[in-house]
């Protein structure tokens, strides 16, 4: 069961990385277009700002799930570093439970916003074919991925040393340093 679940989470992780990376690339291309339009053509385009904002939302919520699984999210360890090994395990489980509660809240809130705006049928002014409800989808989807990674961590321990997570990691960390 462990390998089946972790293998499925590898696929979710890979999807999160690609979606977040694509959002970052698009945002990186769109923002300079606005700068060039203002500086050289004295024309403020209306679409780059909402496009980059949507990309930032996607990058934030989908990328956060991947960062959680990779163990590269922001963590303040000043207190936990001073705990005994058993205390560290207890603190990690408390963090997992609190993170699961936050993920469940964002899933609930994000799904509520998606359903609400689906009911209104509103679209974005600068992108009439893009529904407002779609802009809220990264909240529940990214939080669902985070919740699945939290469940994985609770059941099977940290997965930050899995081969797919280690792609591009040049930090020199070894598995012994994280035990």
Backbone as a chain_set.jsonl record, in Angstrom:
{"seq": "XXXXXXXXXXXXXXXXXXXXXXXXXXXXXXXXXXXXXXXXXXXXXXXXXXXXXXXXXXXXXXXXXXXXXXXXXXXXXXXXXXXXXXXXXXXXXXXXXXXXXXXXXXXXXXXXXXXXXXXXXXXXXXXXXXXXXXXXXXXXXXXXXXXXXXXXXXXXXXXXXXXXXXXXXXXXXXXXXXX", "coords": {"N": [[0.807, -1.191, 0.0], [1.939, 1.212, 0.797], [3.877, 1.846, -1.212], [2.238, 2.099, -3.455], [0.564, 4.287, -2.77], [2.523, 6.294, -2.355], [3.695, 6.332, -4.878], [1.546, 7.27, -6.397], [1.398, 9.782, -5.248], [3.813, 10.785, -6.121], [3.193, 11.304, -8.777], [1.225, 13.29, -8.449], [2.819, 15.217, -7.227], [4.661, 15.739, -9.314], [2.913, 16.835, -11.212], [2.083, 19.122, -9.803], [4.533, 20.514, -9.655], [5.021, 21.044, -12.39], [2.751, 22.586, -13.107], [2.995, 24.785, -11.342], [5.513, 25.697, -12.149], [5.026, 26.383, -14.846], [3.176, 28.443, -14.45], [4.861, 30.298, -13.214], [6.691, 30.825, -15.285], [5.002, 31.953, -17.256], [4.136, 34.227, -15.849], [6.58, 35.529, -15.573], [7.09, 36.222, -18.173], [4.9, 37.829, -18.846], [4.887, 40.132, -17.159], [7.181, 41.761, -17.923], [6.209, 42.495, -20.464], [4.194, 44.334, -19.87], [5.766, 46.335, -18.67], [7.426, 47.147, -20.815], [5.463, 48.068, -22.588], [4.458, 50.29, -21.187], [6.781, 51.879, -20.807], [7.993, 52.264, -23.373], [5.947, 52.606, -25.225], [4.095, 54.231, -24.119], [1.666, 53.204, -23.19], [-0.546, 51.699, -21.139], [-1.228, 48.454, -20.793], [-4.164, 46.504, -20.265], [-4.414, 43.799, -19.609], [-2.011, 42.409, -18.647], [-1.579, 42.654, -15.814], [-3.87, 41.381, -14.406], [-3.459, 38.83, -15.507], [-0.904, 38.099, -14.58], [-1.455, 38.118, -11.87], [-3.269, 35.982, -11.602], [-1.531, 33.93, -12.329], [0.241, 34.1, -10.173], [-1.408, 33.332, -8.05], [-1.948, 30.672, -8.781], [0.699, 29.665, -8.776], [1.331, 30.042, -6.065], [-0.546, 28.444, -4.512], [-0.536, 25.885, -5.706], [2.186, 25.403, -5.95], [2.904, 25.518, -3.257], [1.981, 23.121, -2.221], [3.714, 21.256, -3.426], [6.109, 22.196, -2.329], [5.683, 21.612, 0.344], [5.71, 18.794, 0.348], [8.325, 18.351, -0.502], [9.692, 19.266, 1.625], [10.664, 21.805, 1.658], [9.387, 24.048, 2.453], [8.708, 27.057, 4.305], [10.031, 27.018, 7.496], [10.248, 27.425, 10.948], [12.59, 26.51, 13.087], [13.737, 26.945, 15.511], [12.788, 26.37, 18.117], [12.078, 23.633, 17.963], [14.484, 22.432, 17.351], [15.743, 22.239, 19.767], [14.472, 20.271, 21.109], [14.003, 16.924, 22.42], [14.636, 13.812, 20.619], [12.193, 12.343, 20.649], [10.437, 14.391, 21.325], [10.681, 15.978, 19.059], [9.434, 14.374, 17.155], [6.822, 14.325, 18.162], [6.214, 17.075, 17.995], [6.363, 17.367, 15.209], [4.161, 15.789, 14.415], [2.096, 17.283, 15.55], [2.327, 19.613, 14.04], [1.722, 18.524, 11.523], [-0.98, 17.827, 11.941], [-2.11, 20.355, 12.463], [-1.515, 21.587, 10.019], [-3.08, 19.989, 8.349], [-5.612, 20.717, 9.238], [-5.653, 23.42, 8.432], [-5.41, 23.049, 5.661], [-7.815, 21.668, 5.166], [-9.647, 23.683, 5.845], [-9.059, 25.606, 3.842], [-9.685, 24.132, 1.579], [-12.444, 23.843, 1.974], [-13.267, 26.583, 2.08], [-12.284, 27.539, -0.399], [-13.638, 25.848, -2.212], [-16.23, 26.669, -1.652], [-16.129, 29.318, -2.616], [-15.601, 28.827, -5.326], [-17.955, 27.456, -6.081], [-19.855, 29.439, -5.481], [-19.183, 31.528, -7.298], [-19.48, 30.126, -9.644], [-22.197, 29.969, -9.709], [-22.876, 32.623, -10.135], [-21.898, 33.135, -12.625], [-20.044, 34.987, -13.432], [-17.459, 36.598, -15.324], [-14.007, 37.389, -15.981], [-13.191, 40.803, -16.41], [-11.079, 41.591, -18.176], [-10.563, 39.252, -19.467], [-12.894, 37.87, -20.96], [-13.637, 35.216, -21.543], [-12.753, 33.744, -19.417], [-13.852, 32.449, -16.489], [-14.694, 33.737, -13.264], [-14.884, 31.878, -11.254], [-13.01, 29.969, -11.983], [-10.63, 31.155, -11.28], [-10.508, 30.783, -8.602], [-10.099, 28.099, -8.29], [-7.393, 27.107, -7.829], [-7.12, 27.284, -5.022], [-8.772, 25.235, -3.574], [-7.793, 22.985, -4.992], [-4.95, 23.027, -4.789], [-4.769, 22.913, -2.004], [-5.966, 20.451, -1.539], [-4.054, 18.763, -2.707], [-1.954, 19.35, -0.949], [-3.063, 18.345, 1.424], [-3.175, 15.616, 0.774], [-0.424, 15.108, 0.641], [0.218, 15.62, 3.293], [-1.141, 13.567, 4.598], [0.316, 11.461, 3.532], [2.81, 12.001, 4.73], [2.16, 11.654, 7.431], [1.401, 8.942, 7.509], [3.571, 7.564, 6.314], [5.943, 8.879, 6.786], [8.39, 11.486, 6.131], [8.842, 12.392, 2.732], [10.81, 13.646, 1.37], [13.192, 12.711, 0.36], [12.684, 11.116, -1.795], [13.313, 9.937, -5.123], [12.06, 11.519, -7.209], [11.521, 13.877, -5.913], [14.033, 14.721, -5.285], [15.1, 15.603, -7.658], [17.007, 17.996, -9.176], [17.954, 18.939, -6.76], [20.619, 20.298, -5.343], [21.758, 20.709, -2.984], [23.319, 19.124, -1.387], [22.409, 17.732, 0.775], [22.13, 14.909, 2.828], [20.565, 11.76, 3.498], [21.102, 10.951, 6.091], [21.488, 13.366, 7.432], [18.946, 14.242, 7.876], [17.723, 12.579, 9.623]], "CA": [[0.0, 0.0, 0.0], [2.801, 2.386, 0.891], [4.477, 2.189, -2.503], [1.154, 2.526, -4.353], [0.185, 5.65, -2.398], [3.656, 7.193, -2.607], [3.84, 6.445, -6.33], [0.483, 8.188, -6.837], [1.78, 11.128, -4.793], [4.874, 11.225, -7.032], [2.526, 11.867, -9.954], [0.613, 14.553, -8.013], [3.939, 16.133, -7.026], [5.168, 16.111, -10.639], [1.905, 17.725, -11.784], [2.182, 20.395, -9.072], [5.765, 21.182, -10.076], [4.849, 21.539, -13.751], [1.762, 23.665, -13.118], [3.594, 25.946, -10.677], [6.592, 26.185, -13.017], [4.418, 27.043, -15.999], [2.624, 29.717, -13.966], [5.986, 31.211, -12.99], [7.223, 31.221, -16.596], [4.043, 32.887, -17.873], [4.204, 35.481, -15.098], [7.864, 36.151, -15.883], [6.985, 36.779, -19.527], [3.826, 38.826, -18.92], [5.22, 41.379, -16.459], [7.988, 42.649, -18.777], [5.391, 43.047, -21.55], [3.56, 45.542, -19.327], [6.809, 47.348, -18.471], [7.809, 47.644, -22.144], [4.333, 48.832, -23.13], [4.399, 51.589, -20.493], [8.009, 52.659, -20.975], [8.331, 52.616, -24.755], [4.777, 52.905, -26.052], [3.19, 55.062, -23.317], [0.363, 52.545, -23.198], [-0.709, 50.699, -20.096], [-2.107, 47.367, -21.203], [-5.044, 46.128, -19.154], [-4.425, 42.367, -19.323], [-0.879, 41.752, -17.969], [-1.69, 42.605, -14.36], [-4.688, 40.261, -13.951], [-2.857, 37.559, -15.927], [0.177, 37.761, -13.651], [-2.073, 37.829, -10.576], [-3.776, 34.605, -11.686], [-0.343, 33.056, -12.293], [0.774, 34.111, -8.81], [-2.306, 32.51, -7.238], [-1.676, 29.283, -9.152], [2.036, 29.333, -8.282], [1.325, 30.005, -4.608], [-1.284, 27.333, -3.909], [-0.089, 24.601, -6.257], [3.595, 25.279, -5.585], [3.017, 25.267, -1.815], [1.799, 21.68, -1.999], [4.977, 20.611, -3.785], [7.114, 22.597, -1.347], [5.435, 20.859, 1.574], [6.196, 17.421, 0.189], [9.781, 18.366, -0.64], [10.296, 19.739, 2.866], [11.345, 23.085, 1.407], [8.533, 25.148, 2.87], [9.289, 27.863, 5.376], [9.868, 26.398, 8.809], [11.051, 28.008, 12.016], [12.962, 25.332, 13.872], [14.506, 27.358, 16.683], [12.326, 25.636, 19.304], [12.096, 22.185, 17.778], [15.879, 21.974, 17.355], [16.151, 22.026, 21.147], [13.687, 19.176, 21.682], [14.548, 15.557, 22.336], [14.136, 13.144, 19.407], [10.769, 12.033, 20.812], [9.741, 15.684, 21.276], [10.647, 16.408, 17.657], [8.407, 13.572, 16.478], [5.525, 14.835, 18.635], [6.023, 18.398, 17.385], [6.097, 17.162, 13.775], [2.785, 15.311, 14.279], [1.227, 18.432, 15.842], [2.383, 20.465, 12.844], [0.955, 17.844, 10.475], [-2.409, 17.95, 12.246], [-2.495, 21.759, 12.241], [-1.484, 21.814, 8.568], [-4.253, 19.315, 7.786], [-6.771, 21.572, 9.546], [-5.575, 24.585, 7.539], [-5.719, 22.576, 4.306], [-9.253, 21.389, 5.11], [-10.352, 24.971, 5.817], [-8.894, 26.24, 2.529], [-10.484, 23.33, 0.644], [-13.842, 24.223, 2.201], [-13.468, 27.978, 1.669], [-12.048, 27.649, -1.84], [-14.751, 25.198, -2.911], [-17.385, 27.566, -1.485], [-15.962, 30.447, -3.555], [-15.763, 28.294, -6.688], [-19.384, 27.195, -6.302], [-20.562, 30.72, -5.485], [-18.952, 32.247, -8.555], [-20.087, 29.351, -10.727], [-23.604, 30.359, -9.707], [-23.064, 33.981, -10.673], [-21.517, 33.142, -14.039], [-19.177, 36.126, -13.712], [-16.181, 36.373, -15.992], [-13.044, 38.466, -15.737], [-13.372, 41.895, -17.392], [-10.019, 41.604, -19.19], [-10.59, 37.951, -20.133], [-14.308, 37.472, -20.888], [-13.836, 33.767, -21.634], [-12.285, 33.137, -18.173], [-14.819, 32.613, -15.402], [-14.111, 34.071, -11.966], [-14.795, 30.64, -10.469], [-11.768, 29.278, -12.323], [-9.503, 31.779, -10.585], [-10.495, 30.261, -7.233], [-9.794, 26.659, -8.296], [-6.122, 26.717, -7.199], [-7.225, 27.17, -3.569], [-9.093, 23.878, -3.12], [-6.961, 21.955, -5.627], [-3.635, 23.041, -4.146], [-4.923, 22.459, -0.617], [-6.2, 19.007, -1.588], [-2.739, 18.14, -2.916], [-1.231, 19.492, 0.311], [-3.653, 17.392, 2.365], [-2.713, 14.269, 0.396], [0.978, 15.007, 1.048], [0.232, 15.548, 4.754], [-1.528, 12.185, 4.916], [1.488, 10.647, 3.2], [3.834, 12.218, 5.759], [1.705, 11.046, 8.685], [1.391, 7.486, 7.388], [4.814, 6.946, 5.837], [7.098, 9.72, 7.073], [8.782, 12.478, 5.129], [9.187, 11.839, 1.422], [11.672, 14.608, 0.678], [14.343, 12.044, -0.253], [12.276, 10.285, -2.938], [14.047, 10.369, -6.319], [11.398, 12.585, -7.956], [11.633, 15.107, -5.126], [15.445, 15.104, -5.268], [15.503, 16.152, -8.959], [17.413, 19.395, -9.1], [18.452, 19.286, -5.441], [22.082, 20.302, -5.34], [22.149, 21.22, -1.678], [24.266, 18.243, -0.742], [21.824, 17.077, 1.938], [22.103, 13.451, 2.788], [19.463, 11.209, 4.281], [21.52, 10.899, 7.489], [21.335, 14.677, 8.048], [17.534, 14.498, 8.15], [17.184, 11.568, 10.561]], "C": [[0.857, 1.265, 0.0], [3.328, 2.789, -0.48], [3.433, 2.664, -3.502], [0.766, 3.973, -4.066], [1.302, 6.631, -2.727], [3.897, 7.376, -4.101], [2.773, 7.375, -6.907], [0.838, 9.616, -6.436], [2.957, 11.671, -5.607], [4.267, 11.892, -8.262], [1.869, 13.204, -9.62], [1.703, 15.606, -7.828], [4.469, 16.653, -8.374], [4.208, 17.098, -11.313], [1.951, 19.102, -11.118], [3.407, 21.193, -9.515], [5.588, 21.797, -11.463], [3.861, 22.693, -13.815], [2.351, 24.93, -12.488], [4.707, 26.545, -11.536], [6.059, 26.921, -14.23], [3.831, 28.393, -15.6], [3.736, 30.739, -13.757], [6.568, 31.706, -14.309], [6.298, 32.242, -17.263], [4.099, 34.237, -17.172], [5.488, 36.246, -15.426], [7.864, 36.775, -17.278], [6.003, 37.95, -19.573], [4.222, 40.155, -18.283], [6.126, 42.273, -17.299], [7.205, 43.216, -19.97], [4.717, 44.33, -21.081], [4.576, 46.665, -19.158], [7.211, 47.964, -19.812], [6.69, 48.499, -22.731], [4.245, 50.208, -22.475], [5.6, 52.466, -20.827], [8.198, 53.148, -22.407], [7.136, 53.021, -25.611], [3.763, 53.781, -25.333], [1.773, 54.506, -23.298], [0.335, 51.503, -22.094], [-1.703, 49.647, -20.552], [-2.951, 46.921, -20.006], [-4.899, 44.665, -18.74], [-3.214, 41.805, -18.584], [-1.02, 41.649, -16.448], [-2.623, 41.492, -13.88], [-4.117, 38.899, -14.358], [-1.749, 37.145, -14.962], [-0.371, 37.464, -12.253], [-2.62, 36.404, -10.539], [-2.605, 33.619, -11.621], [0.241, 32.984, -10.891], [-0.094, 33.265, -7.88], [-2.044, 31.027, -7.509], [-0.33, 28.844, -8.579], [2.031, 29.158, -6.761], [0.664, 28.747, -4.068], [-0.852, 25.969, -4.437], [1.375, 24.355, -5.875], [3.796, 24.993, -4.105], [2.86, 23.79, -1.494], [3.099, 20.936, -2.3], [6.071, 20.943, -2.776], [6.931, 21.85, -0.035], [5.991, 19.441, 1.468], [7.72, 17.365, 0.144], [10.477, 18.8, 0.648], [11.02, 21.06, 2.693], [10.451, 24.273, 1.703], [9.216, 25.897, 4.006], [8.999, 27.175, 6.706], [10.788, 27.104, 9.801], [11.335, 26.879, 12.992], [13.733, 25.676, 15.14], [14.089, 26.562, 17.927], [12.454, 24.131, 19.127], [13.517, 21.622, 17.742], [16.356, 21.647, 18.768], [15.388, 20.891, 21.833], [14.438, 17.851, 21.583], [14.038, 14.924, 21.049], [12.644, 12.807, 19.488], [9.94, 13.319, 20.74], [9.636, 16.216, 19.855], [9.566, 15.668, 16.881], [7.016, 14.071, 16.873], [5.225, 16.189, 18.013], [5.694, 18.277, 15.903], [4.662, 16.687, 13.556], [1.797, 16.441, 14.563], [1.175, 19.368, 14.638], [1.579, 19.84, 11.712], [-0.544, 17.992, 10.701], [-2.89, 19.379, 12.002], [-2.505, 22.099, 10.747], [-2.688, 21.162, 7.901], [-5.514, 20.142, 8.04], [-6.803, 22.809, 8.643], [-5.942, 24.174, 6.111], [-7.212, 22.295, 4.163], [-10.068, 22.69, 5.064], [-10.257, 25.614, 4.436], [-9.644, 25.45, 1.453], [-11.947, 23.754, 0.75], [-14.114, 25.632, 1.684], [-13.314, 28.134, 0.158], [-13.171, 27.021, -2.647], [-16.013, 26.046, -2.812], [-17.312, 28.732, -2.465], [-16.147, 29.981, -5.002], [-17.243, 28.099, -6.993], [-20.189, 28.495, -6.349], [-20.405, 31.42, -6.832], [-19.403, 31.449, -9.78], [-21.559, 29.726, -10.859], [-23.838, 31.739, -10.297], [-22.747, 34.045, -12.157], [-20.622, 34.306, -14.426], [-17.932, 35.697, -14.467], [-15.278, 37.562, -15.699], [-13.207, 39.555, -16.802], [-12.333, 41.877, -18.516], [-9.945, 40.302, -19.982], [-12.017, 37.414, -20.084], [-14.549, 35.963, -20.963], [-13.375, 33.039, -20.369], [-13.279, 33.465, -17.063], [-14.083, 32.905, -14.091], [-13.949, 32.804, -11.122], [-13.502, 29.884, -10.758], [-10.578, 29.85, -11.567], [-9.41, 31.315, -9.132], [-10.132, 28.778, -7.167], [-8.447, 26.295, -7.674], [-6.198, 26.585, -5.68], [-7.615, 25.755, -3.139], [-8.203, 22.803, -3.74], [-5.573, 21.878, -4.987], [-3.7, 22.549, -2.712], [-5.238, 20.974, -0.545], [-4.886, 18.265, -1.804], [-1.909, 18.211, -1.63], [-1.746, 18.485, 1.335], [-3.212, 15.958, 2.049], [-1.254, 14.063, 0.792], [1.117, 14.939, 2.575], [-0.119, 14.137, 5.203], [-0.359, 11.244, 4.648], [2.558, 10.777, 4.282], [3.437, 11.574, 7.083], [1.824, 9.525, 8.625], [2.776, 6.882, 7.143], [6.072, 7.757, 6.121], [7.411, 10.665, 5.924], [9.226, 11.793, 3.835], [10.155, 12.745, 0.66], [12.92, 13.969, 0.049], [13.949, 11.085, -1.379], [12.978, 10.806, -4.186], [13.394, 11.522, -7.076], [11.497, 13.929, -7.231], [13.067, 15.619, -5.15], [15.926, 15.685, -6.602], [15.829, 17.629, -8.79], [17.924, 19.829, -7.742], [19.966, 19.159, -5.449], [22.623, 20.785, -3.994], [23.114, 20.334, -0.928], [23.719, 17.569, 0.494], [21.878, 15.577, 1.76], [20.972, 12.976, 3.683], [19.834, 11.181, 5.766], [21.33, 12.241, 8.188], [19.914, 14.955, 8.449], [16.929, 13.49, 9.094], [17.271, 12.054, 11.97]], "O": [[0.56, 2.244, -0.685], [3.232, 3.955, -0.862], [3.714, 3.545, -4.314], [0.651, 4.789, -4.981], [1.053, 7.683, -3.313], [4.265, 8.466, -4.538], [3.058, 8.174, -7.799], [0.604, 10.553, -7.199], [3.087, 12.884, -5.768], [4.762, 12.916, -8.732], [1.942, 14.146, -10.408], [1.529, 16.757, -8.228], [4.693, 17.852, -8.545], [4.643, 18.08, -11.914], [1.868, 20.126, -11.795], [3.325, 22.403, -9.725], [5.967, 22.948, -11.683], [4.111, 23.68, -14.507], [2.216, 26.021, -13.042], [4.827, 27.766, -11.635], [6.584, 27.97, -14.603], [3.973, 29.374, -16.33], [3.572, 31.914, -14.087], [6.901, 32.885, -14.434], [6.754, 33.267, -17.77], [4.109, 35.278, -17.829], [5.473, 37.471, -15.54], [8.569, 37.754, -17.522], [6.246, 38.943, -20.258], [3.911, 41.21, -18.836], [5.857, 43.471, -17.383], [7.514, 44.312, -20.438], [4.674, 45.312, -21.822], [4.282, 47.819, -19.468], [7.321, 49.185, -19.92], [6.958, 49.55, -23.314], [3.98, 51.196, -23.16], [5.45, 53.657, -21.096], [8.526, 54.313, -22.63], [7.301, 53.709, -26.618], [2.688, 54.051, -25.869], [0.8, 55.256, -23.38], [1.103, 50.541, -22.114], [-2.894, 49.929, -20.681], [-2.489, 46.961, -18.866], [-5.237, 44.324, -17.607], [-3.365, 40.777, -17.923], [-0.614, 40.646, -15.861], [-2.221, 40.711, -13.018], [-4.277, 37.92, -13.628], [-1.663, 35.98, -14.573], [0.193, 36.642, -11.531], [-2.449, 35.699, -9.544], [-2.684, 32.598, -10.938], [0.69, 31.922, -10.462], [0.428, 32.559, -7.016], [-1.934, 30.228, -6.579], [-0.229, 27.78, -7.97], [2.652, 28.234, -6.236], [1.257, 28.049, -3.245], [-0.809, 24.999, -3.68], [1.753, 23.238, -5.522], [4.747, 24.307, -3.728], [3.527, 23.268, -0.601], [3.532, 20.088, -1.52], [6.867, 20.078, -2.409], [7.908, 21.495, 0.624], [6.656, 18.953, 2.382], [8.33, 16.444, 0.687], [11.701, 18.715, 0.756], [11.892, 21.402, 3.492], [10.726, 25.386, 1.255], [10.185, 25.413, 4.591], [7.862, 26.8, 6.994], [11.961, 27.344, 9.515], [10.427, 26.36, 13.642], [14.317, 24.795, 15.773], [14.944, 26.13, 18.701], [12.891, 23.431, 20.04], [13.726, 20.454, 18.07], [17.283, 20.855, 18.937], [15.635, 20.588, 23.0], [15.363, 17.685, 20.788], [13.1, 15.443, 20.442], [11.916, 12.967, 18.508], [8.857, 13.325, 20.155], [8.634, 16.827, 19.484], [8.868, 16.255, 16.054], [6.139, 14.221, 16.022], [4.108, 16.429, 17.555], [4.841, 19.004, 15.396], [4.007, 17.13, 12.613], [0.771, 16.548, 13.892], [0.108, 19.855, 14.264], [0.838, 20.536, 11.018], [-1.294, 18.252, 9.759], [-3.946, 19.592, 11.407], [-3.391, 22.808, 10.271], [-3.26, 21.735, 6.974], [-6.376, 20.255, 7.169], [-7.863, 23.194, 8.15], [-6.697, 24.873, 5.435], [-7.812, 22.646, 3.147], [-11.054, 22.785, 4.334], [-11.254, 26.112, 3.914], [-10.18, 26.041, 0.516], [-12.607, 23.994, -0.261], [-15.07, 25.854, 0.941], [-14.131, 28.791, -0.486], [-13.612, 27.585, -3.648], [-16.78, 26.137, -3.771], [-18.317, 29.094, -3.076], [-16.778, 30.67, -5.804], [-17.728, 28.527, -8.04], [-21.1, 28.633, -7.165], [-21.39, 31.852, -7.432], [-19.676, 32.026, -10.832], [-22.101, 29.793, -11.963], [-24.885, 31.993, -10.893], [-23.264, 34.906, -12.87], [-20.452, 34.59, -15.612], [-17.418, 34.594, -14.284], [-15.732, 38.605, -15.228], [-13.347, 39.239, -17.984], [-12.668, 42.12, -19.676], [-9.332, 40.256, -21.048], [-12.32, 36.573, -19.238], [-15.578, 35.486, -20.485], [-13.584, 31.831, -20.253], [-13.508, 34.633, -16.748], [-12.994, 32.386, -13.845], [-12.986, 32.677, -10.366], [-12.958, 29.228, -9.87], [-9.632, 29.131, -11.249], [-8.359, 31.438, -8.505], [-9.882, 28.258, -6.08], [-8.356, 25.248, -7.035], [-5.409, 25.84, -5.098], [-6.858, 25.122, -2.403], [-7.89, 21.811, -3.082], [-5.083, 20.79, -4.683], [-2.799, 21.85, -2.249], [-4.828, 20.3, 0.4], [-4.633, 17.25, -1.156], [-1.24, 17.243, -1.266], [-0.958, 17.847, 2.033], [-2.912, 15.183, 2.957], [-0.878, 12.975, 1.228], [2.022, 14.283, 3.089], [0.532, 13.58, 6.087], [-0.081, 10.344, 5.439], [3.144, 9.779, 4.703], [4.283, 11.011, 7.778], [2.292, 8.895, 9.573], [3.113, 5.83, 7.687], [7.165, 7.35, 5.727], [6.763, 10.632, 4.877], [9.892, 10.758, 3.853], [10.299, 12.621, -0.556], [13.627, 14.625, -0.716], [14.786, 10.325, -1.865], [13.215, 12.009, -4.295], [14.096, 12.42, -7.542], [11.549, 14.984, -7.863], [13.295, 16.824, -5.046], [17.039, 16.206, -6.677], [15.004, 18.408, -8.312], [18.297, 20.99, -7.579], [20.518, 18.062, -5.547], [23.774, 21.207, -3.879], [23.678, 20.758, 0.081], [24.465, 16.898, 1.207], [21.691, 15.056, 0.661], [20.484, 13.725, 4.53], [18.963, 11.368, 6.616], [21.047, 12.281, 9.385], [19.677, 15.824, 9.288], [15.725, 13.538, 9.349], [16.869, 11.346, 12.893]]}, "num_chains": 1, "name": "protein.A"}
